[in-house]
Amino acid sequence: MAITLYALDGCPYCEKVHDALDANDVDYDTVWVEALHSKRNEVKRVSGQRGVPVLVDDARGVVMPESDNILDYVERTLA
């Protein structure tokens, strides 16, 4: 899978990104992360920080945190 979304269940920012990916028929995998920041080691390894959402686009070499940036990327690049 070229697109991976790191997300937290119940996170409204993550839900916005999920909705945008679904609305634009983007094929992606979701990696659900732990609620505690201290347990988000995989997110830290991938993005250098522990916040979510984080979008990883392997095909384009993009690792992007921050939901507003991700939403813009989805509309401009993946839609």
C-alpha positions in Angstrom: 0.0 0.0 0.0 1.4 3.4 -1.0 -0.7 5.5 1.4 -0.7 4.9 5.2 -2.6 7.0 7.7 -1.6 6.9 11.4 -4.7 7.8 13.4 -6.3 7.6 16.8 -9.8 6.3 17.2 -12.1 9.1 18.2 -9.7 11.9 17.0 -11.8 14.5 15.1 -8.8 15.6 13.0 -8.1 12.0 12.0 -11.8 11.6 11.1 -11.6 14.6 8.8 -8.6 13.0 7.0 -10.4 9.6 6.7 -13.4 11.4 5.3 -11.3 13.3 2.7 -9.5 10.1 1.6 -12.7 8.2 1.3 -14.5 11.0 -0.6 -11.6 11.1 -3.1 -11.5 7.3 -3.5 -8.0 7.1 -2.2 -6.9 3.5 -1.4 -5.0 3.6 2.0 -4.3 1.6 5.1 -4.9 2.9 8.6 -2.5 2.2 11.5 -4.4 2.8 14.7 -2.2 4.2 17.4 -2.3 4.2 21.2 -4.0 7.1 23.0 -1.0 7.8 25.2 1.6 9.9 23.4 4.4 8.0 25.2 3.3 4.8 23.5 3.3 6.2 19.9 6.8 5.0 19.1 5.9 3.9 15.5 4.5 7.4 14.8 7.7 9.0 16.2 9.9 6.6 14.1 8.0 7.5 10.9 7.4 11.2 11.4 9.8 12.5 14.1 6.9 13.4 16.4 4.0 11.6 18.2 1.0 13.6 17.1 -1.7 12.3 14.7 -2.9 12.2 12.1 0.2 11.5 10.0 -0.1 10.6 6.3 2.7 8.6 4.6 2.8 8.5 0.8 5.5 6.0 0.0 5.2 6.5 -3.8 6.0 10.2 -3.5 8.3 10.0 -0.5 6.0 12.2 1.6 5.5 12.0 5.4 3.1 14.7 6.6 1.6 15.5 10.0 -1.1 18.1 10.7 -4.6 17.5 9.4 -5.0 20.8 7.5 -1.8 20.1 5.5 -2.9 16.5 4.9 -6.4 17.7 3.7 -4.7 20.1 1.2 -2.3 17.4 0.0 -5.2 15.0 -0.6 -7.1 17.6 -2.6 -4.1 18.8 -4.6 -2.2 15.5 -5.1 -4.3 12.4 -4.5 -7.8 13.4 -5.7 
